[in-house]
Amino acid sequence: MAIDELIRHVRQPARTDDIVEAQRLFHGRGHGFPGFEHIVIDLFPPVAVIGLYRPESEALLRPLADWLQAHIDGCDTVLAQHRHQPRAPATALIGTAPQARHAVTENGLKYLVHPGRNRNAGLFLDMRNGRDWVRRHAAGRRVLNLFAYSCGFSVAAMAGGADGVVNIDMSSAALATGRDNHRINDLPLAQVRFEKLDIFRSFGRIRRRGPFDLLICDPPTRQKGSVDIARDYPRILRRLEQFMAPRSDLLLCLNAPDLGRDFLLDAVARHAPQYRFSADIPPPPVFVETQNRGLKVMHFRED
Protein backbone atom coordinates (compact mmCIF):
# COMPACT_ATOMS: atom_id res chain seq x y z
CA MET A 1 0.00 0.00 0.00
CA ALA A 2 1.40 3.42 -0.94
CA ILE A 3 0.73 5.00 2.44
CA ASP A 4 2.82 2.32 4.20
CA GLU A 5 5.77 2.99 1.88
CA LEU A 6 5.59 6.73 2.51
CA ILE A 7 5.30 6.38 6.29
CA ARG A 8 8.37 4.16 6.32
CA HIS A 9 10.50 7.14 5.23
CA VAL A 10 9.03 9.81 7.55
CA ARG A 11 11.69 10.83 10.08
CA GLN A 12 11.07 11.04 13.78
CA PRO A 13 11.58 14.64 14.91
CA ALA A 14 14.82 15.81 16.50
CA ARG A 15 14.83 17.60 19.84
CA THR A 16 16.90 20.18 21.69
CA ASP A 17 16.65 20.07 25.48
CA ASP A 18 13.59 17.83 25.00
CA ILE A 19 11.87 20.50 22.88
CA VAL A 20 10.63 19.22 19.53
CA GLU A 21 12.17 21.45 16.86
CA ALA A 22 10.81 22.80 13.61
CA GLN A 23 12.09 20.53 10.84
CA ARG A 24 11.31 18.65 7.65
CA LEU A 25 10.14 15.09 8.21
CA PHE A 26 9.91 13.91 4.59
CA HIS A 27 11.40 15.34 1.39
CA GLY A 28 9.98 13.77 -1.71
CA ARG A 29 10.99 16.73 -3.89
CA GLY A 30 14.55 15.45 -4.07
CA HIS A 31 13.37 12.49 -6.19
CA GLY A 32 14.80 9.98 -3.72
CA PHE A 33 11.45 8.27 -3.15
CA PRO A 34 9.78 7.25 -6.43
CA GLY A 35 6.09 7.97 -6.51
CA PHE A 36 6.28 10.64 -3.82
CA GLU A 37 8.17 13.38 -5.66
CA HIS A 38 5.25 15.74 -5.12
CA ILE A 39 5.09 15.47 -1.32
CA VAL A 40 6.99 17.11 1.54
CA ILE A 41 6.10 17.03 5.24
CA ASP A 42 7.17 19.83 7.55
CA LEU A 43 6.73 20.08 11.31
CA PHE A 44 6.21 23.46 12.93
CA PRO A 45 5.11 22.17 16.35
CA PRO A 46 2.28 21.70 17.01
CA VAL A 47 1.42 21.85 13.28
CA ALA A 48 2.46 19.38 10.59
CA VAL A 49 2.10 20.53 6.99
CA ILE A 50 1.81 18.09 4.10
CA GLY A 51 3.00 20.10 1.13
CA LEU A 52 1.56 18.95 -2.20
CA TYR A 53 3.06 19.91 -5.56
CA ARG A 54 0.32 18.10 -7.46
CA PRO A 55 -3.12 16.85 -6.42
CA GLU A 56 -3.30 13.86 -4.09
CA SER A 57 -6.21 11.65 -3.11
CA GLU A 58 -8.06 11.67 0.21
CA ALA A 59 -7.28 7.95 0.36
CA LEU A 60 -3.63 8.83 1.06
CA LEU A 61 -3.98 12.17 2.85
CA ARG A 62 -6.43 11.14 5.56
CA PRO A 63 -4.50 8.05 6.76
CA LEU A 64 -1.25 10.01 6.57
CA ALA A 65 -2.70 12.80 8.73
CA ASP A 66 -3.97 10.26 11.27
CA TRP A 67 -0.55 8.60 11.40
CA LEU A 68 1.28 11.90 11.88
CA GLN A 69 -0.95 12.91 14.79
CA ALA A 70 -0.59 9.49 16.41
CA HIS A 71 3.16 8.95 15.90
CA ILE A 72 4.92 12.31 15.64
CA ASP A 73 5.69 14.02 18.93
CA GLY A 74 4.57 17.62 19.01
CA CYS A 75 1.92 17.20 16.31
CA ASP A 76 -1.74 17.87 17.09
CA THR A 77 -2.78 19.68 13.89
CA VAL A 78 -2.24 18.51 10.31
CA LEU A 79 -2.68 20.70 7.24
CA ALA A 80 -2.54 19.85 3.55
CA GLN A 81 -1.08 22.77 1.62
CA HIS A 82 -1.83 22.70 -2.09
CA ARG A 83 1.33 24.28 -3.45
CA HIS A 84 0.34 23.35 -7.00
CA GLN A 85 -2.50 25.89 -6.79
CA PRO A 86 -2.27 29.70 -6.94
CA ARG A 87 -1.56 31.17 -3.49
CA ALA A 88 -1.00 27.64 -2.10
CA PRO A 89 -4.19 27.34 -0.02
CA ALA A 90 -4.17 25.05 3.03
CA THR A 91 -6.85 22.64 4.20
CA ALA A 92 -7.07 21.35 7.77
CA LEU A 93 -7.11 17.55 7.87
CA ILE A 94 -6.91 17.37 11.67
CA GLY A 95 -7.50 20.29 14.00
CA THR A 96 -7.84 23.89 12.85
CA ALA A 97 -5.50 25.96 10.72
CA PRO A 98 -3.70 28.45 13.00
CA GLN A 99 -5.09 31.97 12.89
CA ALA A 100 -1.94 33.66 14.20
CA ARG A 101 1.82 33.28 14.24
CA HIS A 102 3.45 31.10 16.85
CA ALA A 103 7.06 30.51 17.89
CA VAL A 104 9.01 27.37 17.02
CA THR A 105 12.49 26.39 18.12
CA GLU A 106 15.63 25.52 16.14
CA ASN A 107 18.99 24.96 17.85
CA GLY A 108 17.76 26.81 20.91
CA LEU A 109 16.58 29.89 18.99
CA LYS A 110 12.97 30.91 18.41
CA TYR A 111 11.34 31.89 15.14
CA LEU A 112 7.80 33.03 14.41
CA VAL A 113 5.90 31.03 11.80
CA HIS A 114 2.38 30.89 10.39
CA PRO A 115 1.97 27.49 8.72
CA GLY A 116 -0.57 27.38 5.92
CA ARG A 117 -1.17 31.13 5.82
CA ASN A 118 1.11 31.88 2.86
CA ARG A 119 3.23 29.89 0.47
CA ASN A 120 6.12 30.13 2.96
CA ALA A 121 5.58 29.66 6.69
CA GLY A 122 8.28 32.12 7.76
CA LEU A 123 11.27 29.81 8.25
CA PHE A 124 13.07 27.89 5.49
CA LEU A 125 13.87 24.54 7.06
CA ASP A 126 16.50 23.56 4.48
CA MET A 127 18.62 26.54 5.63
CA ARG A 128 19.07 25.21 9.17
CA ASN A 129 22.77 24.39 8.72
CA GLY A 130 23.37 27.76 7.08
CA ARG A 131 21.94 29.54 10.11
CA ASP A 132 24.06 27.37 12.39
CA TRP A 133 27.18 28.21 10.34
CA VAL A 134 26.47 31.93 10.65
CA ARG A 135 25.97 31.63 14.39
CA ARG A 136 29.37 29.95 14.73
CA HIS A 137 31.19 32.49 12.53
CA ALA A 138 29.58 35.82 13.40
CA ALA A 139 31.36 36.79 16.62
CA GLY A 140 32.71 40.36 16.49
CA ARG A 141 31.69 40.84 12.87
CA ARG A 142 29.56 43.31 10.91
CA VAL A 143 27.02 41.35 8.87
CA LEU A 144 25.08 42.31 5.73
CA ASN A 145 22.00 40.15 5.15
CA LEU A 146 20.59 40.57 1.63
CA PHE A 147 17.11 39.27 0.77
CA ALA A 148 16.66 38.96 4.52
CA TYR A 149 13.02 37.73 4.51
CA SER A 150 12.14 37.14 8.21
CA CYS A 151 15.78 37.67 9.26
CA GLY A 152 16.61 34.16 10.45
CA PHE A 153 20.27 34.68 9.54
CA SER A 154 20.30 37.90 11.55
CA VAL A 155 18.90 36.15 14.62
CA ALA A 156 21.62 33.50 14.29
CA ALA A 157 24.34 36.13 13.80
CA MET A 158 23.33 38.19 16.83
CA ALA A 159 23.02 35.04 18.94
CA GLY A 160 26.56 34.24 17.84
CA GLY A 161 27.93 37.60 19.01
CA ALA A 162 27.89 39.72 15.85
CA ASP A 163 28.73 43.40 16.31
CA GLY A 164 25.72 44.28 14.18
CA VAL A 165 23.55 43.24 11.25
CA VAL A 166 21.95 45.18 8.39
CA ASN A 167 18.92 43.33 7.01
CA ILE A 168 17.64 44.35 3.58
CA ASP A 169 14.45 43.13 1.95
CA MET A 170 11.63 44.51 -0.18
CA SER A 171 8.89 43.23 2.15
CA SER A 172 8.02 45.39 5.13
CA ALA A 173 5.89 42.55 6.55
CA ALA A 174 8.82 40.12 6.44
CA LEU A 175 11.12 42.65 8.10
CA ALA A 176 8.50 43.29 10.81
CA THR A 177 8.50 39.56 11.54
CA GLY A 178 12.28 39.69 11.58
CA ARG A 179 12.21 42.42 14.20
CA ASP A 180 9.84 40.31 16.30
CA ASN A 181 12.13 37.31 15.88
CA HIS A 182 14.92 39.28 17.53
CA ARG A 183 12.63 40.40 20.34
CA ILE A 184 11.44 36.91 21.27
CA ASN A 185 15.08 35.83 21.55
CA ASP A 186 15.94 38.85 23.76
CA LEU A 187 18.55 40.02 21.24
CA PRO A 188 19.71 43.65 21.28
CA LEU A 189 17.93 45.64 18.58
CA ALA A 190 20.20 48.68 18.84
CA GLN A 191 22.82 46.92 16.69
CA VAL A 192 20.34 45.63 14.08
CA ARG A 193 18.86 47.49 11.12
CA PHE A 194 15.80 46.47 9.13
CA GLU A 195 15.73 48.34 5.82
CA LYS A 196 13.03 48.04 3.15
CA LEU A 197 15.08 48.66 0.02
CA ASP A 198 15.49 47.58 -3.56
CA ILE A 199 19.04 46.25 -3.36
CA PHE A 200 19.83 47.08 -6.97
CA ARG A 201 18.91 50.73 -6.48
CA SER A 202 20.58 51.05 -3.09
CA PHE A 203 24.26 50.15 -3.47
CA GLY A 204 25.27 53.65 -2.38
CA ARG A 205 23.30 53.33 0.82
CA ILE A 206 24.71 49.86 1.46
CA ARG A 207 28.22 51.26 1.02
CA ARG A 208 27.53 53.92 3.65
CA ARG A 209 26.40 51.25 6.12
CA GLY A 210 29.62 49.24 5.65
CA PRO A 211 32.20 47.98 5.54
CA PHE A 212 30.97 44.50 6.33
CA ASP A 213 32.92 41.42 7.38
CA LEU A 214 30.31 38.86 6.37
CA LEU A 215 27.81 38.96 3.51
CA ILE A 216 24.83 36.62 3.38
CA CYS A 217 23.03 36.56 0.05
CA ASP A 218 19.93 34.39 -0.20
CA PRO A 219 17.85 35.54 -3.18
CA PRO A 220 14.40 34.07 -3.85
CA THR A 221 14.13 31.30 -6.40
CA ARG A 222 11.99 33.55 -8.55
CA GLN A 223 10.36 36.89 -7.99
CA LYS A 224 8.57 38.19 -11.05
CA GLY A 225 9.62 41.69 -12.00
CA SER A 226 12.14 41.94 -9.17
CA VAL A 227 14.84 39.26 -9.11
CA ASP A 228 16.40 37.18 -11.86
CA ILE A 229 19.13 35.14 -10.21
CA ALA A 230 21.21 34.49 -13.33
CA ARG A 231 21.23 38.19 -14.15
CA ASP A 232 21.31 39.70 -10.66
CA TYR A 233 23.87 37.62 -8.75
CA PRO A 234 26.71 39.04 -10.91
CA ARG A 235 25.36 42.55 -10.32
CA ILE A 236 25.89 42.07 -6.58
CA LEU A 237 29.27 40.35 -6.88
CA ARG A 238 30.67 43.17 -9.03
CA ARG A 239 29.92 45.64 -6.21
CA LEU A 240 31.54 43.79 -3.32
CA GLU A 241 34.66 45.96 -3.21
CA GLN A 242 32.43 48.95 -2.41
CA PHE A 243 31.05 47.64 0.86
CA MET A 244 33.00 44.59 2.06
CA ALA A 245 35.96 44.80 4.45
CA PRO A 246 39.34 43.15 3.70
CA ARG A 247 39.47 39.39 4.35
CA SER A 248 35.70 39.21 4.47
CA ASP A 249 33.50 36.16 4.02
CA LEU A 250 30.59 35.44 1.69
CA LEU A 251 27.80 32.97 2.33
CA LEU A 252 26.13 32.62 -1.06
CA CYS A 253 22.86 30.72 -1.34
CA LEU A 254 21.24 29.39 -4.49
CA ASN A 255 17.83 27.75 -4.60
CA ALA A 256 17.22 27.68 -8.34
CA PRO A 257 16.66 24.12 -9.62
CA ASP A 258 18.12 24.90 -13.04
CA LEU A 259 21.36 26.39 -11.69
CA GLY A 260 24.06 24.31 -10.01
CA ARG A 261 27.18 24.95 -7.96
CA ASP A 262 29.12 25.79 -11.10
CA PHE A 263 26.98 28.87 -11.59
CA LEU A 264 28.20 30.39 -8.31
CA LEU A 265 31.77 29.19 -8.77
CA ASP A 266 31.94 30.75 -12.23
CA ALA A 267 30.18 33.97 -11.18
CA VAL A 268 32.54 34.55 -8.25
CA ALA A 269 35.61 33.71 -10.34
CA ARG A 270 34.54 36.19 -13.00
CA HIS A 271 33.08 39.06 -10.97
CA ALA A 272 34.76 38.79 -7.55
CA PRO A 273 38.04 36.92 -8.16
CA GLN A 274 39.51 38.11 -4.85
CA TYR A 275 37.29 35.50 -3.14
CA ARG A 276 38.12 31.81 -3.06
CA PHE A 277 35.75 28.90 -2.51
CA SER A 278 36.09 27.49 1.00
CA ALA A 279 33.30 24.98 1.69
CA ASP A 280 29.80 23.78 0.93
CA ILE A 281 27.28 23.95 3.77
CA PRO A 282 24.90 21.07 3.04
CA PRO A 283 21.26 21.05 4.15
CA PRO A 284 20.10 18.61 6.86
CA PRO A 285 20.27 14.92 5.85
CA VAL A 286 16.49 14.67 5.40
CA PHE A 287 16.82 16.81 2.25
CA VAL A 288 17.82 13.89 0.03
CA GLU A 289 18.64 15.13 -3.48
CA THR A 290 19.31 12.79 -6.39
CA GLN A 291 19.34 15.34 -9.23
CA ASN A 292 21.38 18.19 -7.68
CA ARG A 293 18.41 20.55 -7.99
CA GLY A 294 18.08 21.51 -4.33
CA LEU A 295 19.52 24.28 -2.18
CA LYS A 296 23.21 25.18 -2.53
CA VAL A 297 24.97 27.15 0.22
CA MET A 298 28.62 27.99 -0.39
CA HIS A 299 31.25 29.79 1.69
CA PHE A 300 33.81 31.98 -0.04
CA ARG A 301 36.62 33.86 1.69
CA GLU A 302 38.81 36.73 0.53
CA ASP A 303 42.51 35.87 0.53
C-alpha positions as CSV (number, residue, x, y, z in Angstrom):
1,M,0.0,0.0,0.0
2,A,1.4,3.4,-0.9
3,I,0.7,5.0,2.4
4,D,2.8,2.3,4.2
5,E,5.8,3.0,1.9
6,L,5.6,6.7,2.5
7,I,5.3,6.4,6.3
8,R,8.4,4.2,6.3
9,H,10.5,7.1,5.2
10,V,9.0,9.8,7.5
11,R,11.7,10.8,10.1
12,Q,11.1,11.0,13.8
13,P,11.6,14.6,14.9
14,A,14.8,15.8,16.5
15,R,14.8,17.6,19.8
16,T,16.9,20.2,21.7
17,D,16.6,20.1,25.5
18,D,13.6,17.8,25.0
19,I,11.9,20.5,22.9
20,V,10.6,19.2,19.5
21,E,12.2,21.4,16.9
22,A,10.8,22.8,13.6
23,Q,12.1,20.5,10.8
24,R,11.3,18.6,7.7
25,L,10.1,15.1,8.2
26,F,9.9,13.9,4.6
27,H,11.4,15.3,1.4
28,G,10.0,13.8,-1.7
29,R,11.0,16.7,-3.9
30,G,14.5,15.5,-4.1
31,H,13.4,12.5,-6.2
32,G,14.8,10.0,-3.7
33,F,11.4,8.3,-3.1
34,P,9.8,7.2,-6.4
35,G,6.1,8.0,-6.5
36,F,6.3,10.6,-3.8
37,E,8.2,13.4,-5.7
38,H,5.2,15.7,-5.1
39,I,5.1,15.5,-1.3
40,V,7.0,17.1,1.5
41,I,6.1,17.0,5.2
42,D,7.2,19.8,7.6
43,L,6.7,20.1,11.3
44,F,6.2,23.5,12.9
45,P,5.1,22.2,16.4
46,P,2.3,21.7,17.0
47,V,1.4,21.9,13.3
48,A,2.5,19.4,10.6
49,V,2.1,20.5,7.0
50,I,1.8,18.1,4.1
51,G,3.0,20.1,1.1
52,L,1.6,18.9,-2.2
53,Y,3.1,19.9,-5.6
54,R,0.3,18.1,-7.5
55,P,-3.1,16.8,-6.4
56,E,-3.3,13.9,-4.1
57,S,-6.2,11.7,-3.1
58,E,-8.1,11.7,0.2
59,A,-7.3,8.0,0.4
60,L,-3.6,8.8,1.1
61,L,-4.0,12.2,2.8
62,R,-6.4,11.1,5.6
63,P,-4.5,8.0,6.8
64,L,-1.2,10.0,6.6
65,A,-2.7,12.8,8.7
66,D,-4.0,10.3,11.3
67,W,-0.5,8.6,11.4
68,L,1.3,11.9,11.9
69,Q,-0.9,12.9,14.8
70,A,-0.6,9.5,16.4
71,H,3.2,8.9,15.9
72,I,4.9,12.3,15.6
73,D,5.7,14.0,18.9
74,G,4.6,17.6,19.0
75,C,1.9,17.2,16.3
76,D,-1.7,17.9,17.1
77,T,-2.8,19.7,13.9
78,V,-2.2,18.5,10.3
79,L,-2.7,20.7,7.2
80,A,-2.5,19.8,3.5
81,Q,-1.1,22.8,1.6
82,H,-1.8,22.7,-2.1
83,R,1.3,24.3,-3.4
84,H,0.3,23.3,-7.0
85,Q,-2.5,25.9,-6.8
86,P,-2.3,29.7,-6.9
87,R,-1.6,31.2,-3.5
88,A,-1.0,27.6,-2.1
89,P,-4.2,27.3,0.0
90,A,-4.2,25.1,3.0
91,T,-6.8,22.6,4.2
92,A,-7.1,21.4,7.8
93,L,-7.1,17.6,7.9
94,I,-6.9,17.4,11.7
95,G,-7.5,20.3,14.0
96,T,-7.8,23.9,12.8
97,A,-5.5,26.0,10.7
98,P,-3.7,28.4,13.0
99,Q,-5.1,32.0,12.9
100,A,-1.9,33.7,14.2
101,R,1.8,33.3,14.2
102,H,3.5,31.1,16.8
103,A,7.1,30.5,17.9
104,V,9.0,27.4,17.0
105,T,12.5,26.4,18.1
106,E,15.6,25.5,16.1
107,N,19.0,25.0,17.8
108,G,17.8,26.8,20.9
109,L,16.6,29.9,19.0
110,K,13.0,30.9,18.4
111,Y,11.3,31.9,15.1
112,L,7.8,33.0,14.4
113,V,5.9,31.0,11.8
114,H,2.4,30.9,10.4
115,P,2.0,27.5,8.7
116,G,-0.6,27.4,5.9
117,R,-1.2,31.1,5.8
118,N,1.1,31.9,2.9
119,R,3.2,29.9,0.5
120,N,6.1,30.1,3.0
121,A,5.6,29.7,6.7
122,G,8.3,32.1,7.8
123,L,11.3,29.8,8.3
124,F,13.1,27.9,5.5
125,L,13.9,24.5,7.1
126,D,16.5,23.6,4.5
127,M,18.6,26.5,5.6
128,R,19.1,25.2,9.2
129,N,22.8,24.4,8.7
130,G,23.4,27.8,7.1
131,R,21.9,29.5,10.1
132,D,24.1,27.4,12.4
133,W,27.2,28.2,10.3
134,V,26.5,31.9,10.7
135,R,26.0,31.6,14.4
136,R,29.4,30.0,14.7
137,H,31.2,32.5,12.5
138,A,29.6,35.8,13.4
139,A,31.4,36.8,16.6
140,G,32.7,40.4,16.5
141,R,31.7,40.8,12.9
142,R,29.6,43.3,10.9
143,V,27.0,41.4,8.9
144,L,25.1,42.3,5.7
145,N,22.0,40.1,5.1
146,L,20.6,40.6,1.6
147,F,17.1,39.3,0.8
148,A,16.7,39.0,4.5
149,Y,13.0,37.7,4.5
150,S,12.1,37.1,8.2
151,C,15.8,37.7,9.3
152,G,16.6,34.2,10.4
153,F,20.3,34.7,9.5
154,S,20.3,37.9,11.5
155,V,18.9,36.1,14.6
156,A,21.6,33.5,14.3
157,A,24.3,36.1,13.8
158,M,23.3,38.2,16.8
159,A,23.0,35.0,18.9
160,G,26.6,34.2,17.8
161,G,27.9,37.6,19.0
162,A,27.9,39.7,15.8
163,D,28.7,43.4,16.3
164,G,25.7,44.3,14.2
165,V,23.6,43.2,11.3
166,V,22.0,45.2,8.4
167,N,18.9,43.3,7.0
168,I,17.6,44.4,3.6
169,D,14.4,43.1,2.0
170,M,11.6,44.5,-0.2
171,S,8.9,43.2,2.2
172,S,8.0,45.4,5.1
173,A,5.9,42.6,6.6
174,A,8.8,40.1,6.4
175,L,11.1,42.6,8.1
176,A,8.5,43.3,10.8
177,T,8.5,39.6,11.5
178,G,12.3,39.7,11.6
179,R,12.2,42.4,14.2
180,D,9.8,40.3,16.3
181,N,12.1,37.3,15.9
182,H,14.9,39.3,17.5
183,R,12.6,40.4,20.3
184,I,11.4,36.9,21.3
185,N,15.1,35.8,21.5
186,D,15.9,38.9,23.8
187,L,18.5,40.0,21.2
188,P,19.7,43.6,21.3
189,L,17.9,45.6,18.6
190,A,20.2,48.7,18.8
191,Q,22.8,46.9,16.7
192,V,20.3,45.6,14.1
193,R,18.9,47.5,11.1
194,F,15.8,46.5,9.1
195,E,15.7,48.3,5.8
196,K,13.0,48.0,3.1
197,L,15.1,48.7,0.0
198,D,15.5,47.6,-3.6
199,I,19.0,46.2,-3.4
200,F,19.8,47.1,-7.0
201,R,18.9,50.7,-6.5
202,S,20.6,51.1,-3.1
203,F,24.3,50.2,-3.5
204,G,25.3,53.6,-2.4
205,R,23.3,53.3,0.8
206,I,24.7,49.9,1.5
207,R,28.2,51.3,1.0
208,R,27.5,53.9,3.7
209,R,26.4,51.2,6.1
210,G,29.6,49.2,5.7
211,P,32.2,48.0,5.5
212,F,31.0,44.5,6.3
213,D,32.9,41.4,7.4
214,L,30.3,38.9,6.4
215,L,27.8,39.0,3.5
216,I,24.8,36.6,3.4
217,C,23.0,36.6,0.1
218,D,19.9,34.4,-0.2
219,P,17.8,35.5,-3.2
220,P,14.4,34.1,-3.8
221,T,14.1,31.3,-6.4
222,R,12.0,33.5,-8.6
223,Q,10.4,36.9,-8.0
224,K,8.6,38.2,-11.0
225,G,9.6,41.7,-12.0
226,S,12.1,41.9,-9.2
227,V,14.8,39.3,-9.1
228,D,16.4,37.2,-11.9
229,I,19.1,35.1,-10.2
230,A,21.2,34.5,-13.3
231,R,21.2,38.2,-14.1
232,D,21.3,39.7,-10.7
233,Y,23.9,37.6,-8.8
234,P,26.7,39.0,-10.9
235,R,25.4,42.6,-10.3
236,I,25.9,42.1,-6.6
237,L,29.3,40.4,-6.9
238,R,30.7,43.2,-9.0
239,R,29.9,45.6,-6.2
240,L,31.5,43.8,-3.3
241,E,34.7,46.0,-3.2
242,Q,32.4,48.9,-2.4
243,F,31.1,47.6,0.9
244,M,33.0,44.6,2.1
245,A,36.0,44.8,4.4
246,P,39.3,43.2,3.7
247,R,39.5,39.4,4.3
248,S,35.7,39.2,4.5
249,D,33.5,36.2,4.0
250,L,30.6,35.4,1.7
251,L,27.8,33.0,2.3
252,L,26.1,32.6,-1.1
253,C,22.9,30.7,-1.3
254,L,21.2,29.4,-4.5
255,N,17.8,27.8,-4.6
256,A,17.2,27.7,-8.3
257,P,16.7,24.1,-9.6
258,D,18.1,24.9,-13.0
259,L,21.4,26.4,-11.7
260,G,24.1,24.3,-10.0
261,R,27.2,24.9,-8.0
262,D,29.1,25.8,-11.1
263,F,27.0,28.9,-11.6
264,L,28.2,30.4,-8.3
265,L,31.8,29.2,-8.8
266,D,31.9,30.8,-12.2
267,A,30.2,34.0,-11.2
268,V,32.5,34.6,-8.2
269,A,35.6,33.7,-10.3
270,R,34.5,36.2,-13.0
271,H,33.1,39.1,-11.0
272,A,34.8,38.8,-7.5
273,P,38.0,36.9,-8.2
274,Q,39.5,38.1,-4.8
275,Y,37.3,35.5,-3.1
276,R,38.1,31.8,-3.1
277,F,35.7,28.9,-2.5
278,S,36.1,27.5,1.0
279,A,33.3,25.0,1.7
280,D,29.8,23.8,0.9
281,I,27.3,23.9,3.8
282,P,24.9,21.1,3.0
283,P,21.3,21.0,4.2
284,P,20.1,18.6,6.9
285,P,20.3,14.9,5.8
286,V,16.5,14.7,5.4
287,F,16.8,16.8,2.2
288,V,17.8,13.9,0.0
289,E,18.6,15.1,-3.5
290,T,19.3,12.8,-6.4
291,Q,19.3,15.3,-9.2
292,N,21.4,18.2,-7.7
293,R,18.4,20.5,-8.0
294,G,18.1,21.5,-4.3
295,L,19.5,24.3,-2.2
296,K,23.2,25.2,-2.5
297,V,25.0,27.1,0.2
298,M,28.6,28.0,-0.4
299,H,31.2,29.8,1.7
300,F,33.8,32.0,0.0
301,R,36.6,33.9,1.7
302,E,38.8,36.7,0.5
303,D,42.5,35.9,0.5
